[in-house]
Amino acid sequence: MGSAFIGIIVGAGFASGKEIVQYFTSFGLLGIIGAIISTVLFAYFGMVLTRIGSRMQTTSHKEAVYTISGKYLGFIVDAVIVITLFSVGVVMIAGAGSNLNQQFGLPPFIGSLLMVVLVFLTVLLKVDRVVSVIGSITPFLILAIVIISVYCLTTMTESFSSLNSVATAVQTPLPNWWFSAINYVSFNMAVGASMALVMGGAEKDEKAAALGGLVGGLGLGIMILLSHLAIFSKIDVVKDADLPMLAIINDISPILAILMAIILYGMIFNTAVSMFYSFGARFVQRGTSRFRLFVFIVLVIGFGLSFFGFSKLLDLMYPFIGNIGLFLMLTLLIASFKLPKKAMRSSK
């Protein structure tokens, strides 16, 4: 479950390094503090989400959200999650096209179209199979990030102070490092909340579910810190790249870059599946022909919107989602002290 939790959140923006540059590296050395703050928050809220899901045996985020938030705040949080699921799903489709375009020179629409087909085929599976698919790809990315970080830090040619001036010159829509750290967690909680609740609902052992969310949040935070250090150490080379992590690996070895491109595509696929699966489950009963038709139509619309381009969509949508996602973080904070009574039945 911890691996799957990471897989949900680590999509095109994170795995490519684009998010890391925007939220952390653009603030230079202060980005390290931001990454540590994000790690603590990810671990805590990840634990809360999966625990609530297990306690309530959640099959869709809707029931859980309204139970812990009440009628009016619940409507706002529900709307935030729905907007996030669709928006991030579209960014993932665009990111898939950008990934294959940068590494292999293919027209972006080919990578995006392939992603749409793969997501639709996976959505036909049951939820436990979907969680297994998502979780199975994550370890490869973790290994890749560790290797890249070690390489970058041991081959640094510039001093931290000189790299800091280059990093802080990179443009970002975020105002400062601490707000950026909170906004990043808020954004990703909005991204991962729906599927994390559903994953928790598939686990009857509440303690095991909570531990899965905690481990996933800690793992995610460590990956953020390692990615930030890797990109920061090479910021003078990759500051203008659409996919900075891929650019770093291309510098190491073209063969490794091909493998990384495949891993990145897998992580984009992970997030895309969880976004569209959760979006469909919010409106239509899973496993039905109506569910499959609904997801198919949404994927076609998402494919059309992906033509706006990966970087443009990411810069526009992610900070906005982070801001509105603060409603969800507040709700989860309150819920962590007053868990819903409803699923006490599942622990008896």
Secondary structure, DSSP 8 states (H G I E B T S, - for coil): -HHHHHHHH--HHHHHTHHHHHHTGGGTTHHHHHHHHHHHHHHHHHHHHHHHHHHHT-SSHHHHHHHHH-HHHHHHHHHHHHHHHHHHHHHHHHHHHHHHHHHH---HHHHHHHHHHHHHHHHTS-HHHHHHHHHHHHHHHHHHHHHHHHHHHHS--S-HHHHHHHHTTS--S-SSHHHHHHHHHHHHHHHHHHHHHHHHHT-S-HHHHHHHHHHHHHHHHHHHHHHHHHHHHTHHHHTT-SSHHHHHHHHH-HHHHHHHHHHHHHHHHHHHHHHHHHHHHHHS-TTSHHHHHHHHHHHHHHHHHGGG-HHHHHHHHHHHHHHHTHHHHHHHHHHHHS--SGGGGGG-
